[in-house]
Amino acid sequence: MPENRQIVRMRCPVCFSRENDVVLLRDGDEHYCVKCGFVGDEVAIRAAYADLRKKYRLIATRVTVEEQRAR
């Protein structure tokens, strides 16, 4: 394998949402998880990552009870 080529390691979005860190294995264009059985291509994985970012979007922001009730 050429030294200038980067290996992209994808984490399983299902396991990652459960706070487990499992690296997906690759079979052609599809990635799969050995722990939960997730199978998907890179587009599906990146879409799931975007959903996970929504979960943690306010992690560095203090939200008061009044602001929560206003939503």
C-alpha positions in Angstrom: 0.0 0.0 0.0 1.4 3.4 -0.9 2.5 5.5 2.0 0.7 8.7 0.9 -2.7 6.9 0.9 -4.9 7.6 3.9 -7.0 5.0 5.5 -10.4 6.4 6.5 -11.7 4.7 9.6 -15.4 4.9 10.1 -17.1 4.3 13.4 -20.4 2.4 13.6 -23.1 5.1 14.1 -25.5 2.7 15.9 -22.8 1.6 18.4 -21.5 5.2 18.7 -25.0 6.5 19.6 -24.9 3.9 22.4 -21.6 5.3 23.5 -19.6 2.3 22.2 -16.6 2.9 20.0 -16.5 0.2 17.3 -14.6 0.6 14.0 -16.5 -0.6 10.9 -15.0 -3.2 8.6 -15.1 -2.6 4.9 -16.3 -5.0 2.2 -16.1 -3.3 -1.2 -18.2 -0.1 -1.0 -20.1 -1.3 2.1 -19.1 -1.0 5.7 -20.3 -3.3 8.4 -20.2 -3.6 12.1 -19.3 -6.9 13.8 -20.9 -6.0 17.1 -24.5 -4.8 16.1 -24.9 -5.9 12.5 -25.1 -2.4 10.9 -24.4 -2.4 7.1 -24.3 0.7 5.0 -22.3 2.7 2.5 -20.3 5.9 3.3 -23.3 8.2 2.4 -25.5 6.4 4.9 -22.8 6.5 7.6 -22.2 10.2 7.1 -26.0 10.9 7.3 -26.1 9.0 10.6 -23.1 11.1 11.9 -25.0 14.2 11.0 -27.9 13.0 13.2 -25.5 12.3 16.0 -24.2 15.8 15.8 -27.7 17.1 16.4 -27.7 15.2 19.7 -24.6 17.0 21.0 -25.1 20.4 19.4 -25.7 22.2 22.8 -23.0 20.3 24.7 -20.9 23.5 25.2 -23.9 25.8 25.9 -25.6 26.4 29.2 -29.4 26.1 28.7 -31.6 27.4 31.6 -34.9 25.9 32.6 -36.7 29.0 31.3 -35.1 28.5 27.8 -36.1 24.9 27.8 -39.7 25.7 28.7 -39.8 28.4 25.9 -39.0 25.7 23.3 
